[in-house]
Amino acid sequence: MHRTLTNRTDSVIKLILFLIAPLIAFLYSLRNMKVKSSYVIFFLFCLLFGMAFTTPQNDKPLDGRYYQFIFERMVFISDFDYALLLNEFAEFDEGSKDFYDITVSFLVSRFTDNYHVLFCVYAAIFAFFMLKSFKFLTNEKNFDNSLASFILAALFILSNSIFNINGVRFWTAAWMGVYSIFQIFKNNNRRYFLLALCTPVVHVSFYFFVAILLIAYFTKKYERFWIIMFISSFIISNFSATILNALSQFLPSFISNTIQTYLTYKMEISSHKYIIGIVEWIFVNIIVFVFYRNKEKIKLQPIVYNIYLFLVVFIVFVNLTMPVQSIGNRFIELAMPIIAYIWLVAFKSRKYNFVLYMFPVVYLYKYALLAIFYMEVTEFDFYVMNPFYLIFTYLLA
């Protein structure tokens, strides 16, 4: 009775704080991330972030401006024009082969020309799969209010935070993929292969993900082979671009074109960002190797062992595609929730805490950069005003 009253009081406090300022309610909810009321606050906060998402009017090439541009074009096209676009995507010859963004843009454009509504819808879909995935972590008995749990929660979420509605296609598909991984390899629910098969519709590069998922599922018992591949892939990763280029000639044209696009695409990356990216990649490989060295500990929990085997196969793919910009360096982020979960269930002890505390150090620069990005796509009022003011400002004014 007392516990029910406490939970109810906690929910009321969160509601009051949310009505004062959503950010305060969000921060308060972090004190207990296991309860349903906290998830409600997290979801509502994501919705408001999407609604308040504002593309900066400067020379910085944030992807959100591209999606805003697509939406503004969709406002003026007819249903027939949209059908022609779908037919073009279905031909599997050239160009982009996903249509998530144009479909959502088209549907939203039927009743508004306000791009804040579009990003609110993007945020709702993104947050749904993100929080569904996050529950796999917080529902574990080992998850508590300790510093270790908080670090793992941050590692899980910040690998692909709500800011990434800025590049909505890849990152929404990423959370759909992570949710599929947990359902298939933890819950042994093979129906979620169907969800995984939907990810290439959201972003074309997830044809790779589907292939990895199938390979991992049907070959996971060959652990020794995949460990050899894991070590080999780390060593030969610098030559993998050449290998991918050769293999692309034997693949369907729409996949081959995607590979060639990524191989020829050159992103301007400063030397310190490049070095930090390399450090993060090496650190992830070290963690996977630590898991391998302690596999007997992981084997004590067969469900976790299944997820670990998938992780090994997945990291082989990441290592082989790491030199290719926009493939390996993005797909590696899907590994972080998996690593956080394995660590929580099988490694959460003082013996391994010294390694766990290295995570914030390795990712400090990335998290600092993420904070700057949040400031660039939101106005100050988002963090201090009440939700009624925000709704009026971004949707009704």
Sequence and secondary structure as in RCSB ss.txt:
>XXXX:A:sequence
MHRTLTNRTDSVIKLILFLIAPLIAFLYSLRNMKVKSSYVIFFLFCLLFGMAFTTPQNDKPLDGRYYQFIFERMV
FISDFDYALLLNEFAEFDEGSKDFYDITVSFLVSRFTDNYHVLFCVYAAIFAFFMLKSFKFLTNEKNFDNSLASF
ILAALFILSNSIFNINGVRFWTAAWMGVYSIFQIFKNNNRRYFLLALCTPVVHVSFYFFVAILLIAYFTKKYERF
WIIMFISSFIISNFSATILNALSQFLPSFISNTIQTYLTYKMEISSHKYIIGIVEWIFVNIIVFVFYRNKEKIKL
QPIVYNIYLFLVVFIVFVNLTMPVQSIGNRFIELAMPIIAYIWLVAFKSRKYNFVLYMFPVVYLYKYALLAIFYM
EVTEFDFYVMNPFYLIFTYLLA
>XXXX:A:secstr
 HHHHHHHHHHHHHHHHHHH HHHHHHHHTT TTSHHHHHHHHHHHHHHHHH    SSS   HHHHHHHHHHHHT
T  HHHHHHHHHHHTT SSS    HHHHHHHHHHTT   HHHHHHHHHHHHHHHHHHHHHHHHTSTT  SSHHHH
HHHHHHHHTT GGGGGGHHHHHHHHHHHHHHIIIIIS  GGGHHHHHHHHHH TTHHHHHHHHHHHHHHTT HHH
HHHHHHHHHHHGGGHHHHHHHHGGGS HHHHHHHHHHHH      HHHHHHHHHHHHHHHHHHHHHHHTHHHHHT
SHHHHHHHHHHHHHHHHHHHHTTSTTTHHHHGGGHHHHHHHHIIIII SGGGHHHHTHHHHHTHHHHHHHHHHHH
HHS THHHHS HHHHHIIIII 
